[in-house]
C-alpha cells in the first residue's frame, strides 16, 4: 500500500490542508480562514481540528498503518530540526513558538491522535513540493522563486532542501538589488521584494504612468483609479499591446534576472522554478528575466540556464508539506 500524509499550508489569511497519497497525489483538500485574532493557541487548535477531521475521513478508505504524519509549511523563520517557528510576519502576536511540539501535544490531548509532525518554512515546502511532484522533478539542483505579495524562495540541492545552519537560506526577497534605492522592505533598502513584490510592481507602474504624457491603456482597466491598479491590470493591458505595461513587465523581468544572476554566480545554480500569482504573467516576465540573467552572468555560466513555470500552483505547499513526512529522496 502507498503511504499517505496530511500536508498543511499555514497562511495569514487561510489554512489549506490536504490528504496526500505518496503515489496518487492529493485525494482530499480543505481550506479554512485563519483565525489570526485567536493567537498561537487558537490557530494550533484550528490546525489540530482540521487534521483530525481529514485523518478520520481518510481512514475510511486508507490504511491507518500507512499514515506517515502531518507536515506543516509556515511563514517566517523555521528551525526544522527543533520544530520552532519564529516571528511569522503574517500572524500577529506570534513570537517564538514551538509549533511542532505544541501541535503534537494538542492532537494527543484534544483529538486523541498520536502522530508525527514535521515543520518547515512555507517557501521551502513549496519548493519541495515542486521537487517531488511538480516542475522540479527533473532537476537535481534548483531555486524556486515565488512572486506574489512578497518574493520568497526555496533551494533544492542534490534533491534535498538546503535550509542553512539557521533555517533562513533561500530568502531571495531580501537580496539587495540597489543599496541606494528609495524602496524599503523590512527596513532594508533596495531589496528584490521591495522592487518586484506586488506593491513594488504597482508603484513602478504608477511612476511610469505619471511620467508618460501619452498615458496608458491600463487606465481603462481600473477606471482610471490608479489606487486600484493591480498586476492583473498590467498583465491584461500588456497582452493587448499597451507599450507602457509591456515596459513595466520588461523592467520587472530584468530585475528578477539580476537576482537570479546573483544566485548563479554564488551557487552555480542554473535551474529556476518560478511560481506565485505574479508569475501568471508568464513570458511577460520570463523572457526579459532570462535575457537579463544571461547578460548578467559570464558566458561560462550560461550552459543549462533555464527558467520554468511552477506546476502545482497554490497546492505546492500542501504537496511539499506532505512530502516532508515521506522523507527526502
WOTA-V791456 format. One line per field, one symbol per residue. phi: phi as a letter, one per 40 degrees, with the letter a starting at -180 (. if undefined). psi: psi as a letter, one per 40 degrees, with the letter a starting at -180 (. if undefined). A space follows every 10 residues. Layout:
BEGIN
phi: ???
psi: ???
END
This chain:
BEGIN
phi: .ccaabbbbc bcbabbaacb cdcbgcbaaa bbccccccgd cccccdcccc cccccccccc bbcdcccchb bbbbchcbcc ccgbbbfccb bdgcbbbccd cccdcccccb bgbbbcbbba cccdcccccc ccbbccccbc babcbbbadb bbaabbbfgb cbbgcbgbcg cccccccacb cccbbfgbcg cccccbcdcc cccccccccc cbccgaccdc cbffbccbcb dccccccccc gccccccccd cccccddccc ccccccbfcb bbbbbgcccc cfcdcccccc dcdccbbcdc cccgcabbcc bcfccdcccc cccdccgcc
psi: iiiiihhhhh iddihhiihh hddeahdhii hihhgdeead dddddddddd dddddddded eihdeeheah ihhiiahhgd defhhhfhde ghehbhhgdd dddddddddd efhhihhhhi iddddddddd ddebeedehd hihhhhhbda hiihhhhfei hhdideeeie gddeihdhee ieiihfehhf iddddeiddd dddddddddd ehdeaieddd efffgeeehi ddddddddee ehdddddddd dddddddddd ddddddefhe hhhhaiddee ebeddddddd dddddeiide edhehhhiii debeeddddd dddddeii.
END
